[in-house]
Every structure is written in structure tokens, then in C-alpha cells.
């Protein structure tokens, strides 16, 4: 059961595709042909914002042409096969079916299917129009398709008789948004216009990325856009510099990870009275379960935050750009990926678990430009971090499908902004939650203060939960905070 203490927040995401061509076509005896499949590079990037000062955040305004859960519009219906129903790759082509053209006409028709859902909420906006939109009521009791039973009844698709391939593969009715057949192209498709937006609008900035256009046949954009309203809490919290409830802390606080997955590229930026402090950690590992901590104590990774009331070691203004904008763009473009096991691929099978988070430089630039003020220009304390690809797969299950002539190289980059954090509230919140965890009775004023700092309080509860506090106590703490 979800805690009512967790409010609605929003995940805003863009999915863009780049196409690289250079597949080798070999003519075999008898007119058959075989080739190396071509990579379809797909990058997802997005941002989630937690405003620690507002109990009820609202969705940012969107242009009128965006489809929403309140005004979903009419789904796009295609008379052609869904991408995941296309024939599988048998490895041998019985006649040449892939054609190469001069660079100006290189892309031709390239197909992709996308289906996704928000595990902790529901889709509330998307563009272009989807083939299927399922409301929360429609997906609430949906189950994963029984692929084994379907294959047993219909036989394997590989090398199957064409008549058997006419049987559609089962739908995953848990998926809220489904684009069954999208076409990718270098140019805006004929007869389709991009919606107009102001030059400085984030959509205009996102269009500057050198990706392919994506179209459902009636609408087109430079990317696939989807947003979800979700019930989540920040993956970080701030705790007092104390080893336990009875320890005497310093006035320093620590940013710690209260989830079970690592957090990457963690920035802490504090602005006050024309002064700036910047902290950074490459990774914050999760706190190990109590059973793995040992009886003599353990050390956890943290990002220390100084006591700003008695602080004078401010960051030099000349280095701020290098420590924020330049560092963020550099970290988002590091690394790479290698796609494996994509021979003899069935279009009915989506890509595997995501392991990459790399963006191209123009994507990183667009992302930072769109969100610059939220990332780096807030007063007070802001914490910015990148979620792991595994966390994104868990929060937003997404399946990508393409035809047998291509294979997917997928990367997911999700940043989370925590803004308007008041470091002065950390000490009282930490000891208030510690007292709750020991079953102490809580004065009404103290309980009200904990409720007023909901993200900080919930994060501290999660911290004590990770330390191994009795689950019954943790449940009682959350129940106390849920009471009116």
C-alpha cells in the first residue's frame, strides 16, 4: 500500500533515434542474400524534479498539441503490420530485399515500435499520438503475457510458415502507451508539419539535436515525448553527522543514498547571498542491508555538506562553470555501448535490460540548456544526480521493437533535481525521526514539523529502514505521518 505521504511528481522524458547505415549485403548462390544488421541507436533522456518546499507539485505547462490523459485524442490506427509482428530474422534472405541508396536518400523507411508504462504512476502526456493509450483503470489488474503458452500454441516464429506468422503476437496490457509502427526519416515526412513553438521553448531547443524524425503517419516530431505523474520519493536524503541517536553530532550534514541501486554524478550546489558552494561525488553507493554491515559498524559513502552558518570556503566564481555545466556535459557523454547477440533476431522480442547511459554531445547540451536554471541557479541547496539504467528500467519499463534489418542500441539517461532544500532543518528532522524509530512519543509540534518537511522526513525514515530498523516500527512511523 502506497503511503499517502508521497505526493505526485513528474517524470519528463524524450526518446530520440539516430540511424547509422553501412550494413554489408552479400549475394549468395541462387539469388539468396545475407547481410549484417544495421544499428538503430535510441537514446532516452529526461528529468524528474522534486521541490522540497512544495507539498503538492503541479505539472509544468505543455503546448496545446501535446496529447494528455485528460484529452487523449483518437489513437492512430495503421492498416499495416505492427513492427513486432514483422517476420523474424532467419539469417538467410531468399532474395535481395534491402536496398542501399545514395546518402541523400539513405534512410528510406525505417520502422520502430515502442511500448512503455510508469510503474509508480501513470502517463499523463505524450507526442506524437500513440496507437494505444490505456488508462490506469485499464492497466491496474493487467498481467504479463504468457509467452511460453503462446509459443507452445503457435510454435516458434523463427523459420515458421508465413501463415503462422500471420498470428499477432500477444499484447502486454500493462503498457500504458503503445506506438505500434513509427517511421524514422532524415526529413519531415511529406504532408506532415511540425507543430509551431516559440524559438526559446524547450521543444525548439530539443529539436536542434541531430536525430531522425519520428512519425506515426499523421504527426511527426524530432523525438518521442512522454511524461508521467508518479508517486515517488527522492533517492537521497540528508542526515546529521552522527553515528547514532545518542552521539553528539557536528553541524555538518551528509547526503546519502537511501535506495538499493547506485546514484551517479551527484552534484550539490548551494547559493546564498552571492556566494556559491559546490560539492560532487562520482557515485553514491546504496547502504548495505543490516545483515551485511557487521557488528563493528560500517562506513557508507556520502557527500558531506558543510555548516553554512559558519562557512567561508566558498567556491571561486571563476571555476563555477567548469564545476557545473562543463562537468555535467562531460559526464553525460562518457562511456559507450556494444550491442551483442542480435543475430537471428525476432522483431517480437524487444531489447534487453539497459546498461548504458551515454548521450551524444548535442543531446547533453540540449538537456543542460533546457534545465539549466533548475540544475544550477536555485537559491539554497540543490542536489542533482543521475539514476542508474536499472532504476529507469524498474520505474519506466520500456520495450523497443524494430524489423529484422536493424538491431537496437539503447541508452537511458535520467537526471533528478532536488531543489529548495533547507539544510537548517536536517538536524531536527534527523533526531525527530530517530526518536520515532525508537518508539518515542512525539509532541504535536514536532510531528507537524516532520510533516512540513516531507521529503527530508521520508528520506530519513528510509535511511533508518536501510540500517535495519524493525519493519513494524518503520510502518508505524509512516502511519503516524499519514495521519491528518
Secondary structure, DSSP 8 states (H G I E B T S, - for coil): ---TTS-EEEEEEEEEEEE-----EEE-GGG-EEE--EEEEEEEEEEEEEETT-SS-------TTSEESSS-------SS--GGGS----S-BSS-------GGG----EEEEEEE--TTEEEEEEES--SEE--HHHHTT-----HHHHHHHH--STT--HHHHTS-----TT-SEEEEEEEEESS--TT-------TTSHHHHHTTS---EEE-SS-EESSEEEEEEEE---SEEEEEE-SSTTS--EEEEEEEE-SSS-EEEEEEEEEETTEEEEEEEEEE-----GGGT-TT------EEE--GGG------GGGHHIIIIIHHHHHHT-------S-TT--TTS-----------HHHHHHHHHHHHHHHH--SEEEEEEEE-HHHHHHHS-EEEEE-TTEEEEEEEEEEEEEEEE-GGGHHHHHHHHHHHHTT----HHHHHHHHHTHHHHHHHHHHHHHTT--HHHHHHHHHHHH--
